[in-house]
């Protein structure tokens, strides 16, 4: 039984995979390994090598697909570094292995699997949405016999806990279902859904995954922000994810007795655009006091989003009710963008044309003061912030989180 306190050594990880990842599940099969990009903490070089060594003699073919969702594509050098493959190994041992980016915005690269009906979405969402939703996925999946997900599980702002079938939807999916369930998560709100195991969005993801006409397997794992492994779980995506989510709930949730008036939430270098650095807000929103301030500190960050930046600048960052009370203004904006906006800005109200958000969100990044104002966010010059001055002041209502974005903070009574 894995627990939140213990971690696994490299030899223990290799031994576990050798014992629990059955080669017979993959014998003479064409295997597509689906992995996250570089915006997740994960000891992928170790895990990729252990999985490859376990399956290389059994599998007929072994390729890798990066589950980008809508994140920017990686070049081959970045993909090799992500997996721990040297130039020499790429030219030799891995010369015939395919390394692919997901292309979510290329209709020619997508396969139509079917639809979620209006009745299904109404039932799953508890009446929040009732739509016919096309389900598309990367067309490469039908070139393989087995899809093997290798990815971490963390508390997640849209689905409750990441991982499992989420590596298919939205990891390697088309935009329609991504926009649908991100907006569903936004309607429920980050504060209500993050760190909750059974959510309507998870049910959407699992329902969509059941349409994939290829066998699905999953090696899910739970990892600390320092990339230390707490546990691994193999099986169907549903079963492996469920066990990993239970451990994640014990590992990744910090409970505090009272909210903080100010939080300095430091983004790690892997969050190089606000699209992903928003996690520094998502994981801490529940413990910011009403009227308090959360500062996203990321001097290295100079992009809103390579993919969605222009759309976000059109919209800015607002609470959910800002959009639901005037939907006609935003019909041309993808709902995934609107959802991101609400998650970064947090809870609030929009009444009589006036928006009142529960907390102030301030950026201390490479984005200019004028741009922050345009986005409806606060601004601090990161050069004026002494990170250490925020340390050890919890009794004063001030919290410093040195590597934010993966550990969820909640109040004890929640």
RODO-2510 file (C-alpha; in nm, 4 decimals, decimal comma):
residues 414
     n   res          X          Y          Z
     1     x     0,0000     0,0000     0,0000
     2     x     0,1506     0,3311    -0,1065
     3     x     0,1307     0,6226     0,1340
     4     x     0,1775     0,9959     0,1144
     5     x     0,4929     0,9977     0,3280
     6     x     0,7106     0,7354     0,1588
     7     x     0,8800     0,7717    -0,1792
     8     x     1,0269     0,5175    -0,4190
     9     x     1,3932     0,4901    -0,5155
    10     x     1,4954     0,4417    -0,8786
    11     x     1,5595     0,0724    -0,8189
    12     x     1,2184     0,0319    -0,6527
    13     x     1,0506     0,2025    -0,9492
    14     x     1,2230    -0,0271    -1,1975
    15     x     1,1420    -0,3326    -0,9875
    16     x     0,7747    -0,2297    -0,9600
    17     x     0,7404    -0,1823    -1,3352
    18     x     0,9162    -0,5125    -1,4037
    19     x     0,6702    -0,6894    -1,1718
    20     x     0,3461    -0,5056    -1,2507
    21     x     0,3589    -0,4016    -1,6183
    22     x     0,2737    -0,7336    -1,7893
    23     x     0,4666    -0,7894    -2,1098
    24     x     0,1915    -1,0254    -2,2266
    25     x    -0,0490    -0,7307    -2,2494
    26     x     0,1743    -0,5936    -2,5254
    27     x     0,3216    -0,8990    -2,6980
    28     x     0,3311    -0,8547    -3,0764
    29     x     0,1240    -0,5375    -3,0362
    30     x     0,1736    -0,1955    -3,1902
    31     x     0,2000     0,0293    -2,8821
    32     x     0,1456     0,4050    -2,8688
    33     x     0,2746     0,5573    -2,5462
    34     x     0,0851     0,8757    -2,4551
    35     x     0,2794     1,1104    -2,2266
    36     x     0,2420     1,4693    -2,0934
    37     x     0,4453     1,7612    -2,2192
    38     x     0,6939     1,9561    -2,0096
    39     x     0,4323     2,1445    -1,8046
    40     x     0,3952     1,8627    -1,5509
    41     x     0,6393     1,7551    -1,2815
    42     x     0,7295     1,3981    -1,3688
    43     x     1,0464     1,1834    -1,3664
    44     x     0,9710     1,0861    -1,7247
    45     x     1,3291     0,9873    -1,8196
    46     x     1,3275     0,7188    -1,5491
    47     x     0,9728     0,6016    -1,6184
    48     x     1,0067     0,6059    -1,9963
    49     x     1,3283     0,4057    -1,9811
    50     x     1,1811     0,1512    -1,7396
    51     x     0,8674     0,1073    -1,9517
    52     x     1,0641     0,0850    -2,2746
    53     x     1,3064    -0,1717    -2,1324
    54     x     1,0108    -0,3769    -2,0083
    55     x     0,8237    -0,3770    -2,3386
    56     x     1,0870    -0,3440    -2,6108
    57     x     1,1262    -0,7171    -2,6666
    58     x     0,7535    -0,7858    -2,6585
    59     x     0,5998    -0,5014    -2,8584
    60     x     0,6008    -0,5135    -3,2382
    61     x     0,6107    -0,1330    -3,2561
    62     x     0,6627     0,1335    -2,9888
    63     x     0,5982     0,5030    -3,0581
    64     x     0,5320     0,8103    -2,8425
    65     x     0,2633     1,0785    -2,8722
    66     x     0,2854     1,3970    -2,6645
    67     x    -0,0540     1,4830    -2,5133
    68     x    -0,0299     1,8562    -2,5743
    69     x    -0,3970     1,9415    -2,5430
    70     x    -0,3781     2,2939    -2,6856
    71     x    -0,0256     2,3671    -2,5589
    72     x     0,2443     2,4689    -2,8112
    73     x     0,4160     2,1827    -2,9992
    74     x     0,7564     2,0550    -2,8918
    75     x     1,0465     2,0116    -3,1320
    76     x     1,2271     1,6789    -3,1454
    77     x     1,5085     1,7987    -2,9218
    78     x     1,2605     1,9037    -2,6543
    79     x     1,0760     1,5727    -2,6812
    80     x     1,4013     1,3781    -2,6450
    81     x     1,4999     1,5804    -2,3376
    82     x     1,1552     1,5234    -2,1907
    83     x     1,2044     1,1471    -2,2232
    84     x     1,5745     1,1436    -2,1350
    85     x     1,6860     1,0314    -2,4827
    86     x     2,0363     1,1410    -2,5845
    87     x     2,1305     1,2355    -2,9416
    88     x     2,3311     0,9131    -2,9655
    89     x     2,0340     0,7048    -2,8474
    90     x     1,7975     0,8808    -3,0880
    91     x     2,0257     0,7960    -3,3767
    92     x     2,0675     0,4355    -3,2635
    93     x     1,8424     0,2624    -3,0121
    94     x     1,5425     0,4870    -3,0835
    95     x     1,6034     0,5509    -3,4540
    96     x     1,2800     0,3812    -3,5644
    97     x     1,0616     0,5054    -3,2775
    98     x     0,8050     0,7671    -3,3780
    99     x     0,7924     1,0867    -3,1714
   100     x     0,4739     1,2813    -3,2419
   101     x     0,3073     1,6012    -3,1258
   102     x    -0,0695     1,6080    -3,0988
   103     x    -0,2185     1,8488    -3,3537
   104     x    -0,5465     1,9562    -3,2009
   105     x    -0,6111     2,2341    -3,4535
   106     x    -0,5577     2,0290    -3,7724
   107     x    -0,8886     1,8695    -3,8799
   108     x    -0,7006     1,6332    -4,1118
   109     x    -0,5193     1,4809    -3,8138
   110     x    -0,8380     1,4047    -3,6203
   111     x    -1,0705     1,1038    -3,6221
   112     x    -1,4429     1,1453    -3,5538
   113     x    -1,5499     0,8859    -3,2951
   114     x    -1,9130     0,9851    -3,2490
   115     x    -2,1102     1,2233    -3,0326
   116     x    -2,2234     1,2738    -2,6798
   117     x    -2,5957     1,3365    -2,7127
   118     x    -2,7901     1,6213    -2,5576
   119     x    -2,9579     1,3706    -2,3272
   120     x    -2,6206     1,2342    -2,2161
   121     x    -2,4679     1,5745    -2,1492
   122     x    -2,7813     1,6914    -1,9663
   123     x    -2,7723     1,3840    -1,7441
   124     x    -2,3962     1,4023    -1,6785
   125     x    -2,3937     1,7770    -1,6080
   126     x    -2,7002     1,7760    -1,3858
   127     x    -2,8792     2,0018    -1,6322
   128     x    -2,6070     2,2683    -1,6540
   129     x    -2,5544     2,1950    -2,0246
   130     x    -2,7546     2,0028    -2,2835
   131     x    -2,5679     1,9756    -2,6125
   132     x    -2,4697     1,7362    -2,8873
   133     x    -2,0906     1,7282    -2,8632
   134     x    -1,8695     1,5848    -3,1403
   135     x    -1,5951     1,3579    -3,0058
   136     x    -1,2731     1,3624    -3,2072
   137     x    -0,9288     1,2260    -3,1290
   138     x    -0,5856     1,2089    -3,2873
   139     x    -0,6261     0,9824    -3,5899
   140     x    -0,2963     0,8065    -3,5175
   141     x    -0,4650     0,5977    -3,2488
   142     x    -0,6079     0,3573    -3,5072
   143     x    -0,2545     0,2743    -3,6280
   144     x    -0,1967     0,0905    -3,2989
   145     x    -0,3295    -0,2057    -3,1019
   146     x    -0,2769    -0,0634    -2,7537
   147     x    -0,2731     0,2941    -2,6214
   148     x    -0,0652     0,3169    -2,3040
   149     x    -0,0966     0,6346    -2,0962
   150     x     0,2052     0,7209    -1,8828
   151     x     0,1271     1,0264    -1,6738
   152     x     0,0885     1,1800    -1,3278
   153     x    -0,2257     1,2506    -1,1284
   154     x    -0,2704     1,5854    -0,9509
   155     x    -0,5679     1,7869    -0,8242
   156     x    -0,7081     1,9650    -1,1297
   157     x    -0,9173     2,2787    -1,1740
   158     x    -1,1442     2,1453    -1,4503
   159     x    -1,1826     1,7728    -1,3933
   160     x    -1,1122     1,7340    -1,0183
   161     x    -0,8005     1,5187    -1,0525
   162     x    -0,5922     1,4987    -1,3680
   163     x    -0,4663     1,1811    -1,5340
   164     x    -0,6221     0,8632    -1,6693
   165     x    -0,8519     0,9228    -1,9618
   166     x    -0,7745     1,2943    -1,9459
   167     x    -0,4638     1,2142    -2,1484
   168     x    -0,7022     1,1295    -2,4323
   169     x    -0,9522     1,4094    -2,3669
   170     x    -0,8284     1,6792    -2,4006
   171     x    -0,4706     1,5490    -2,4264
   172     x    -0,5010     1,4158    -2,7820
   173     x    -0,8534     1,5324    -2,8698
   174     x    -1,0189     1,7907    -3,0908
   175     x    -1,1417     2,1298    -2,9764
   176     x    -1,5171     2,0663    -2,9484
   177     x    -1,5135     1,8344    -2,6491
   178     x    -1,2306     2,0319    -2,4889
   179     x    -1,4334     2,3516    -2,5052
   180     x    -1,7450     2,1737    -2,3810
   181     x    -1,6078     2,0193    -2,0669
   182     x    -1,3790     2,3081    -1,9772
   183     x    -1,6835     2,5327    -1,9799
   184     x    -1,8739     2,2783    -1,7733
   185     x    -1,5912     2,2913    -1,5187
   186     x    -1,6025     2,6710    -1,5230
   187     x    -1,9768     2,6702    -1,4526
   188     x    -1,9165     2,4497    -1,1499
   189     x    -1,6104     2,6695    -1,0632
   190     x    -1,2539     2,5768    -0,9771
   191     x    -1,3127     2,6223    -0,6038
   192     x    -1,5905     2,3617    -0,6055
   193     x    -1,4333     2,1049    -0,8384
   194     x    -1,0594     2,0988    -0,7720
   195     x    -0,9478     1,8002    -0,5648
   196     x    -1,2897     1,6295    -0,5934
   197     x    -1,2719     1,2770    -0,7328
   198     x    -1,6194     1,2174    -0,8761
   199     x    -1,7104     1,5141    -1,0937
   200     x    -1,9376     1,5679    -1,3947
   201     x    -1,6316     1,6576    -1,6028
   202     x    -1,4587     1,3297    -1,5166
   203     x    -1,7731     1,1487    -1,6281
   204     x    -1,7637     1,3331    -1,9612
   205     x    -1,3987     1,2346    -2,0091
   206     x    -1,4654     0,8692    -1,9286
   207     x    -1,7748     0,8573    -2,1482
   208     x    -1,5784     0,9975    -2,4426
   209     x    -1,2897     0,7557    -2,3866
   210     x    -1,5272     0,4605    -2,4082
   211     x    -1,5734     0,5518    -2,7769
   212     x    -1,2061     0,4877    -2,8620
   213     x    -1,1914     0,1701    -3,0751
   214     x    -0,8471     0,0678    -2,9446
   215     x    -0,7481    -0,1036    -2,6208
   216     x    -0,6568     0,1483    -2,3509
   217     x    -0,4126     0,0890    -2,0666
   218     x    -0,2601     0,3279    -1,8149
   219     x     0,0424     0,3539    -1,5892
   220     x    -0,0592     0,6359    -1,3555
   221     x     0,1698     0,7733    -1,0894
   222     x     0,1740     1,0196    -0,8024
   223     x     0,4748     1,2462    -0,7761
   224     x     0,5811     1,5235    -0,5412
   225     x     0,6736     1,8747    -0,6630
   226     x     1,0345     1,7570    -0,6198
   227     x     0,9718     1,4744    -0,8715
   228     x     0,9804     1,2049    -0,6021
   229     x     0,7464     0,9148    -0,6767
   230     x     0,4951     0,8159    -0,4100
   231     x     0,3217     0,5406    -0,6046
   232     x     0,2495     0,3757    -0,9393
   233     x    -0,0684     0,2078    -1,0593
   234     x    -0,1290    -0,0024    -1,3714
   235     x    -0,4528    -0,1164    -1,5312
   236     x    -0,7369     0,0330    -1,7267
   237     x    -0,7281     0,4138    -1,7330
   238     x    -1,0321     0,4190    -1,5046
   239     x    -0,8898     0,1790    -1,2430
   240     x    -0,5298     0,3051    -1,2444
   241     x    -0,6484     0,6674    -1,2264
   242     x    -0,8906     0,5937    -0,9409
   243     x    -0,6196     0,4407    -0,7227
   244     x    -0,3744     0,7194    -0,8080
   245     x    -0,6352     0,9886    -0,7336
   246     x    -0,6877     0,8413    -0,3877
   247     x    -0,3143     0,8675    -0,3192
   248     x    -0,2977     1,2142    -0,4740
   249     x    -0,5685     1,3281    -0,2326
   250     x    -0,3438     1,2214     0,0554
   251     x    -0,0248     1,3562    -0,1029
   252     x    -0,1147     1,6800    -0,2802
   253     x    -0,3659     1,8493    -0,0518
   254     x    -0,2445     2,0731     0,2306
   255     x    -0,5097     2,1806     0,4794
   256     x    -0,4736     2,5047     0,6731
   257     x    -0,6829     2,6349     0,9659
   258     x    -0,7695     2,9791     0,8273
   259     x    -0,7456     3,1796     0,5039
   260     x    -0,4618     3,4169     0,4186
   261     x    -0,4927     3,7849     0,3314
   262     x    -0,1934     3,7656     0,0962
   263     x    -0,0349     3,4739    -0,0914
   264     x     0,2853     3,4835    -0,2946
   265     x     0,2467     3,1974    -0,5399
   266     x     0,5766     3,1305    -0,7180
   267     x     0,5541     2,9763    -1,0635
   268     x     0,8256     2,7251    -1,1583
   269     x     1,0124     2,7700    -1,4894
   270     x     0,8023     2,4993    -1,6590
   271     x     0,5105     2,7465    -1,6464
   272     x     0,6365     2,9803    -1,9154
   273     x     0,3002     3,1325    -2,0138
   274     x     0,0021     3,2488    -1,8132
   275     x    -0,2105     2,9749    -1,9709
   276     x    -0,0318     2,7226    -1,7481
   277     x     0,0904     2,9557    -1,4716
   278     x    -0,2761     3,0080    -1,3861
   279     x    -0,2341     2,6873    -1,1853
   280     x    -0,0643     2,9072    -0,9258
   281     x    -0,4067     3,0620    -0,8692
   282     x    -0,6175     2,7480    -0,9095
   283     x    -0,4393     2,5544    -0,6353
   284     x    -0,4501     2,8406    -0,3846
   285     x    -0,7803     3,0166    -0,4463
   286     x    -0,9563     2,8164    -0,1707
   287     x    -0,7307     2,9611     0,1024
   288     x    -0,7254     3,3280     0,0005
   289     x    -0,9455     3,5361     0,2290
   290     x    -1,2336     3,7417     0,0927
   291     x    -1,0795     4,0672    -0,0276
   292     x    -0,7306     3,9167    -0,0107
   293     x    -0,4600     3,9162    -0,2749
   294     x    -0,2895     3,6351    -0,4625
   295     x     0,0327     3,7302    -0,6425
   296     x     0,1571     3,5074    -0,9236
   297     x     0,5329     3,5591    -0,9071
   298     x     0,7033     3,4560    -1,2318
   299     x     0,9758     3,6945    -1,3526
   300     x     1,0561     3,4486    -1,6338
   301     x     0,7031     3,4624    -1,7809
   302     x     0,6592     3,6851    -2,0874
   303     x     0,3634     3,5232    -2,2681
   304     x    -0,0086     3,5085    -2,2026
   305     x    -0,0414     3,2084    -2,4341
   306     x     0,1313     3,1287    -2,7623
   307     x    -0,1835     2,9513    -2,8805
   308     x    -0,4631     3,1592    -2,7294
   309     x    -0,3028     3,4922    -2,6386
   310     x    -0,4891     3,7078    -2,8907
   311     x    -0,8251     3,5694    -2,7807
   312     x    -0,7454     3,6183    -2,4133
   313     x    -0,6527     3,9803    -2,4792
   314     x    -0,9946     4,0307    -2,6387
   315     x    -1,1684     3,8924    -2,3304
   316     x    -0,9481     3,9647    -2,0319
   317     x    -0,9830     3,7816    -1,7008
   318     x    -1,3238     3,7766    -1,5345
   319     x    -1,5372     3,5747    -1,2983
   320     x    -1,7881     3,3204    -1,4287
   321     x    -2,0927     3,5448    -1,3868
   322     x    -1,9351     3,8109    -1,6085
   323     x    -1,9765     3,5670    -1,8976
   324     x    -2,2987     3,3903    -1,8015
   325     x    -2,4843     3,7199    -1,7505
   326     x    -2,3951     3,8540    -2,0951
   327     x    -2,3374     3,5468    -2,3137
   328     x    -2,4170     3,7223    -2,6416
   329     x    -2,0944     3,9252    -2,6132
   330     x    -1,8748     3,6173    -2,6256
   331     x    -2,0339     3,3840    -2,8796
   332     x    -1,7256     3,3935    -3,1033
   333     x    -1,4798     3,3100    -2,8237
   334     x    -1,3995     2,9406    -2,7645
   335     x    -1,5394     2,8341    -2,4311
   336     x    -1,2075     2,6820    -2,3308
   337     x    -1,0646     3,0344    -2,3365
   338     x    -1,3561     3,1682    -2,1328
   339     x    -1,3079     2,8865    -1,8840
   340     x    -0,9397     2,9690    -1,8454
   341     x    -1,0344     3,3319    -1,7846
   342     x    -1,2721     3,2419    -1,5026
   343     x    -1,0276     3,0025    -1,3400
   344     x    -0,7500     3,2607    -1,3216
   345     x    -0,9798     3,5386    -1,1973
   346     x    -1,1646     3,3213    -0,9474
   347     x    -1,5070     3,3523    -0,7950
   348     x    -1,7115     3,6685    -0,8035
   349     x    -2,0363     3,8359    -0,9051
   350     x    -2,1503     4,0510    -1,1948
   351     x    -2,4530     4,2613    -1,1088
   352     x    -2,5939     4,5744    -1,2735
   353     x    -2,2939     4,5898    -1,5047
   354     x    -2,0427     4,5832    -1,2180
   355     x    -1,8002     4,2981    -1,1568
   356     x    -1,6944     4,2221    -0,7999
   357     x    -1,4388     3,9443    -0,7666
   358     x    -1,3756     3,7746    -0,4362
   359     x    -0,9971     3,8173    -0,4402
   360     x    -0,7421     4,0366    -0,6163
   361     x    -0,5149     3,8531    -0,8604
   362     x    -0,1855     4,0314    -0,9249
   363     x     0,0843     3,9397    -1,1767
   364     x     0,4507     3,9897    -1,0919
   365     x     0,5827     3,8672    -1,4251
   366     x     0,7450     3,9894    -1,7441
   367     x     0,4063     4,1171    -1,8657
   368     x     0,3800     4,4958    -1,8622
   369     x     0,1658     4,7045    -1,6303
   370     x    -0,0439     4,8257    -1,9241
   371     x    -0,1062     4,4707    -2,0406
   372     x    -0,2045     4,3548    -1,6907
   373     x    -0,4531     4,6424    -1,6726
   374     x    -0,5905     4,5467    -2,0143
   375     x    -0,6344     4,1894    -1,8884
   376     x    -0,8198     4,3066    -1,5746
   377     x    -0,5415     4,1852    -1,3450
   378     x    -0,3231     4,3660    -1,0960
   379     x     0,0457     4,4415    -1,1563
   380     x     0,3611     4,4296    -0,9453
   381     x     0,7126     4,4797    -1,0742
   382     x     0,8787     4,1474    -0,9847
   383     x     1,2061     4,3299    -0,9162
   384     x     1,0386     4,4988    -0,6176
   385     x     0,9418     4,1694    -0,4556
   386     x     1,1704     4,0137    -0,1961
   387     x     1,0470     3,6557    -0,1901
   388     x     1,2047     3,5828     0,1469
   389     x     1,0109     3,8675     0,3075
   390     x     0,6976     3,6544     0,2625
   391     x     0,8443     3,3519     0,4404
   392     x     0,7306     3,2231     0,7799
   393     x     0,4478     3,4750     0,8190
   394     x     0,1485     3,2433     0,8266
   395     x     0,0490     3,3769     1,1681
   396     x     0,0231     3,7225     1,0079
   397     x    -0,2017     3,5915     0,7317
   398     x     0,0754     3,5811     0,4674
   399     x     0,1667     3,2629     0,2813
   400     x     0,4673     3,1902     0,0587
   401     x     0,4444     2,8919    -0,1787
   402     x     0,7830     2,8439    -0,3408
   403     x     0,6753     2,6027    -0,6155
   404     x     0,3084     2,6588    -0,6773
   405     x     0,0737     2,4916    -0,9203
   406     x     0,0616     2,1285    -0,8074
   407     x    -0,0069     2,1240    -0,4330
   408     x    -0,3691     2,2128    -0,3551
   409     x    -0,4403     2,4207    -0,0451
   410     x    -0,7769     2,3895     0,1294
   411     x    -0,9266     2,5045     0,4546
   412     x    -0,9543     2,2335     0,7179
   413     x    -1,3329     2,2519     0,7431
   414     x    -1,3757     2,2041     0,3667
***
